[in-house]
Amino acid sequence: MIDLFAALPLPGTPEGKGFWERIRDAGGSAAWNIHPANMGGPFFDRIHDGNEGGIASRVLSFLEELTPSQRTDVAEIIGSALDNGTIGVSGRYGGELWLRDAEMSAWRVALAGRREFETSEDRERFFEAWRRA
């Protein structure tokens, strides 16, 4: 997940300031889930320490709360930023790819996180159910 955010303009830079303002304007209240002014560095410090759960939850909330037109607008903004880099994919398509990858990555993290609460008995019950199917 960190690589996805690393592909975007950095907060605190002139380019990043404008980018994140456009994301906030296009995404409305949903954008506050991932906006640097609200999320800040601690979430990325946790990722660095191996805990992606918090940012995964925020990314999923962001994407779930976007309306279809907001998602299109956000994809355009992200795609424009990626187009300025060396990614090789441009426009709204690149932005949509970023959003889809963020969504799938966050979903995998959230789904894997449920295993923390799973006992060995839960796992054995799963395998036994599938053996009997």
N, C-alpha and C positions, 0 to 999 in steps of 0.2 A: 504494500500500500504506500510505503514511503516513496517508492519510485514514481508512482502516479503523481503525487503532490510535488515531487522534485522536478517534474517536467513543466510545472506551471511557474509563472513569475513569482519571485520571492517577495514575501511581505517585507515592508520596510524599505524597498527600493522604489524609485519613481515609477518604473514599469509595473511593479507589483501593486503599488497603491492604486493606480488606475484600474488595473485588472480586477482586484478584489472589490473595488467600488462598483464596477460593472456587474460582477457576479452578484453582489448584494442587491443591486437595483433590479436585475433580471430575475433573480430567484426569490425575491420578496423575503418573507419571514423564514422560509425554508433554508435560505442561504446562511442564516445565522448559525446553523448546525456546523458549518465548515468554515465560516469566516474567521480569519486570524484574530480579529479583535475579540471574538467570543471563545475561540478554541485555544489559541495560543500554543506556546512551546511545550507545556507539560504533556500534552497528548503525544507529541512526537518524541519526547523523552521516554515515555512509556513504550512506544514502538521500539525505540532503540534498545530498551531493556527486555524486549520480547513479548510485550503485552499489547496486542493490536485491538483488543476488545472495545476500548473506549472510542477509538476513531472509527472502527467498523460500525458501531452503533450510530455514530453521528452521520456517517456517509449514508447509511441506509435510511435514516430519518430524513436527511436532506432530499434524497431521491424520491422517497415515498411522498413527501409533501409537495413536490413540484407539480404544477399543472402541466398538461402536454405543451401548451404554448411557452411556459416558463422553461421547460426542459429544452425545447428547440432554441430558445434565446440563449440559455446557458451553454448549450452545445456550440453555438456560433461563437460565443466569446472564448470558450476554451479552445476551439478549433483555430481561431485567429491567433491565439497565443502559441499554440503548437506550430502553426505555420511559420512563425518567426524563428523557430528553433531548427533543429536538424532532424526532426522526427521523420519527415518525408511524407506525411499525410496532412492534408490541408482542409480548411473550411469546416463546415458543420459536420462532415463525415468524421474527421479527426476528433472533434469534440464528442460526437456520439460514441466513438470507440473508447474514448477516455471514460465517459460516463458508464458505459456497459462494463468496462474492465473494473472500474471502481465498485460498481454494484456487485459484480460476481466475486471480486476479491473480498469485499466486506461480508457478503453472504457466507463465503467459505469460512472466514474467521468466526462469524457468529455461530455457524453450525458446528464447527469444531469445538467452540467454547463450551457447548453443552456437555461434551464428554467429561469435563472436569467434575461434573456432578454424577456421572455414571459409575455405578459400582460394578465389580466383577460379576455379581449375580445378574445385573441388568444386561451385561454383555452376553453372558451365557444364555439367558432367556431369549435374547435376540437370535443367537445362532441356533438354539434348539427349535424355535418357532420356524425358522427357515428350513431346517432339516426335515421337519414334519410336513411342510407344505406340499 
